[in-house]
């Protein structure tokens, strides 16, 4: 069987003031990126956008590193990194906004005609597109700060199709706007937090943002989408494979169906893990959020089973919460559709329930899950500002909570745990920086914690767990530590600090305790347990 060999030039803008290029052969998902060279030193400041023309010349949108416009520039290099020209220098700091100059250039694209389009988003004063011809001469510009047609709020991405139409990721307005080459609006459509946009050879529009890649036709009709944690930028290669940069400093490659070609994490490797649960037999289940899958580990931490990695396989899109019942059934929050999925221990889908809404049994951005001693399911219904109690089939039982700071009220609750003896429910009331305890039916019992770094206080507590003695453990996320309390909230101990070494933490998001008393912590920022 003939293997397709394809070399792709990937150009990465970095905050260190240089451009890195790499060649990759994506015939195998495990093929590494091979470093070739870098360009830009010492001429670049803080490059954010990059584009390549048909001749291989590289254009760089290079804003000033300190956020002012004093050295903003649009720069051109040859394919081997030789400096060629400053297409546009910084605009004046005072007086009218100039054309042919740039103010915080953030993205750039090149049309088949050779014309260059640069996108600017300087504060609230300059939010526009400028067009230059292939020789670097100013042609036209359009856009201003605002929410109206043809206006932008801090746009971040730009691309051109085969007809010369221009697509702008209007980030702050949650939309894509399409213009002709002169800046006349053609159409627009809504998509949440778009940060990158690219157009393939068939004029399909790929949009990165909101932890996903979404595909649209040129009129804005949705075609498909798939989860990519931290998706920021998008680009297409010669075979229309989609290359995505993420906020986790990772480059991933996908085919047009969303299957991963490069950047797939192997078994046992995590990407932005969200939640963890230990089954009665000691197996450890992790919601591997960034990889769109569930992983199961032995009690020794050895990867055993995974499911949901590829589209069309019952993927729990952006799984964030996970819990395991006494029969080893696995419950997962499916954040993309506000549902809960139920699997057996082998990963076979048994049921789905929930769905977007605020009525009984419906969910809005569900977070953590917990199983009560009778098998009932407790859900942190985060954006609905409540806790819901369901039976094991998803049947609604009761709910409690409302938005606020009073006893029994919550603000974006994200963690939940149940005392297996008493049935009392502990909630990580994240934005109120406290833990609240309720009875199994939702009666408020007590609360503890305030915003702070002192013992017993919290900064965005995300996860909570109860050990065999009824002690309560909390993942104190922004403080990068774990705190331990008595069942009634008396501070007992703490450990952990910011760092990547043994015991170091970065934004711990959840924790679980097995029958032996071992504490498992999801060290989200370091992609590890």
MOJOHU-V166245 format. One record per backbone hydrogen bond with DSSP energy under -1.0 kcal/mol. CO is the residue of the C=O (numbers start at 1). NH is the residue of the N-H. E is the energy in kcal/mol with one decimal. If there is no record, write none. Layout:
CO/NH/E  CO/NH/E
//
This chain:
10/22/-1.4  12/20/-1.9  14/17/-1.4  18/14/-1.5  19/39/-2.5  20/12/-2.7  21/36/-1.7  21/37/-1.3  22/10/-2.3  23/34/-1.8  24/8/-1.2  28/31/-1.7  34/23/-1.6  37/21/-2.7  39/19/-3.6  40/43/-1.4  40/44/-1.4  49/61/-2.5  51/59/-3.2  53/56/-1.8  57/53/-2.2  58/77/-2.9  59/51/-2.0  60/75/-2.3  61/48/-2.7  61/49/-1.6  62/73/-1.6  63/46/-1.0  64/67/-1.4  69/72/-1.2  73/62/-2.7  74/87/-2.0  74/88/-1.4  75/60/-2.8  76/84/-2.8  76/85/-1.7  77/58/-2.6  78/81/-1.9  82/78/-2.7  85/76/-3.0  88/74/-2.6  89/102/-2.7  102/91/-1.9  104/121/-1.6  107/119/-3.0  109/117/-2.8  111/114/-2.0  115/111/-2.8  116/132/-3.0  117/109/-2.3  118/130/-2.4  119/106/-2.9  119/107/-1.2  120/128/-1.0  122/125/-1.5  122/126/-2.2  126/122/-2.1  128/120/-2.8  129/142/-2.2  130/118/-2.5  131/139/-3.1  131/140/-1.1  132/116/-2.9  133/136/-2.0  137/133/-2.6  140/131/-3.1  142/129/-3.0  144/152/-2.9  148/151/-2.0  152/146/-1.9  153/172/-2.6  157/169/-2.9  159/167/-3.2  161/164/-1.6  165/161/-2.3  166/179/-2.9  167/159/-2.0  168/170/-1.3  168/177/-2.0  169/156/-2.0  169/171/-1.8  170/175/-1.4  171/174/-1.6  174/191/-1.5  175/170/-1.9  176/189/-2.1  177/168/-2.6  178/186/-3.5  178/187/-1.1  179/166/-2.8  180/183/-2.0  184/180/-2.1  187/178/-3.1  189/176/-2.7  196/208/-2.6  198/206/-3.2  200/203/-2.0  204/200/-2.3  205/216/-2.5  206/198/-2.3  207/214/-2.6  208/195/-3.0  208/196/-1.9  211/228/-1.5  212/209/-2.1  213/226/-2.0  214/207/-3.0  215/223/-3.5  215/224/-1.1  216/205/-3.2  217/220/-2.2  221/217/-1.9  224/215/-3.3  226/213/-2.5  228/231/-1.8  230/247/-2.1  233/245/-1.6  235/243/-3.3  237/240/-1.9  241/237/-1.7  242/254/-2.6  243/235/-2.0  244/252/-2.6  245/232/-3.1  245/233/-1.2  246/249/-1.5  250/246/-1.9  252/244/-3.2  253/261/-3.5  253/262/-1.6  254/242/-2.7  255/258/-1.9  259/255/-2.2  262/253/-3.0  266/269/-2.1  271/290/-3.0  275/287/-2.5  277/285/-3.2  279/282/-2.4  283/279/-3.1  284/297/-3.2  285/277/-2.3  286/288/-1.2  286/295/-2.2  287/274/-2.7  287/289/-1.9  288/293/-1.5  289/292/-1.6  293/288/-1.8  294/307/-1.9  295/286/-2.8  296/304/-3.2  296/305/-1.2  297/284/-2.6  298/301/-2.1  302/298/-2.4  305/296/-3.2  307/294/-2.6  310/313/-1.1  315/317/-1.6  316/319/-1.0  317/336/-1.1  321/333/-2.0  323/331/-3.2  325/328/-2.0  329/325/-2.2  330/343/-3.0  331/323/-1.9  332/341/-3.0  333/320/-1.1  334/337/-1.2  334/339/-1.9  338/355/-2.8  339/334/-4.0  340/353/-2.1  341/332/-2.6  342/350/-3.8  342/351/-1.5  343/330/-2.7  344/347/-1.9  348/344/-1.9  351/342/-2.8  353/340/-3.0  355/363/-3.1  359/362/-2.1  363/357/-1.7  364/383/-1.9  368/380/-2.4  370/378/-3.0  372/375/-2.0  376/372/-3.0  377/390/-3.2  378/370/-1.8  379/381/-1.2  379/388/-2.1  380/367/-3.1  380/382/-1.7  381/386/-1.3  382/385/-1.5  386/381/-1.7  387/400/-2.1  388/379/-2.6  389/397/-2.5  389/398/-1.5  390/377/-3.3  391/394/-2.2  395/391/-2.6  398/389/-3.0  400/387/-3.0  402/410/-2.8  406/409/-2.1  410/404/-1.6  411/431/-2.3  414/368/-1.1  415/428/-2.6  417/426/-3.1  419/423/-2.4  424/419/-2.8  425/438/-2.8  426/417/-2.2  427/429/-1.1  427/436/-2.1  428/414/-1.8  428/415/-1.0  428/430/-1.7  429/434/-1.3  430/433/-1.4  434/429/-2.0  435/448/-2.1  436/427/-2.8  437/445/-2.9  437/446/-1.3  438/425/-2.8  439/442/-1.7  443/439/-2.3  446/437/-3.0  448/435/-2.7  450/458/-3.0  454/457/-2.3  458/452/-1.8  459/478/-2.1  463/475/-2.6  465/473/-3.2  467/470/-1.9  471/467/-2.2  472/485/-2.8  473/465/-2.3  474/476/-1.1  474/483/-2.1  475/462/-2.4  475/477/-1.4  476/481/-1.5  477/480/-1.4  481/476/-2.1  482/495/-2.0  483/474/-2.7  484/492/-3.0  484/493/-1.5  485/472/-2.2  486/489/-2.1  490/486/-2.4  493/484/-2.9  495/482/-3.0  497/505/-2.8  501/504/-2.3  505/499/-1.2  506/525/-3.0  510/522/-2.7  512/520/-3.5  514/517/-1.9  518/514/-2.1  520/512/-2.4  522/509/-1.9  522/524/-1.5  523/526/-1.2  523/528/-1.4  524/527/-1.4  528/523/-2.3
//
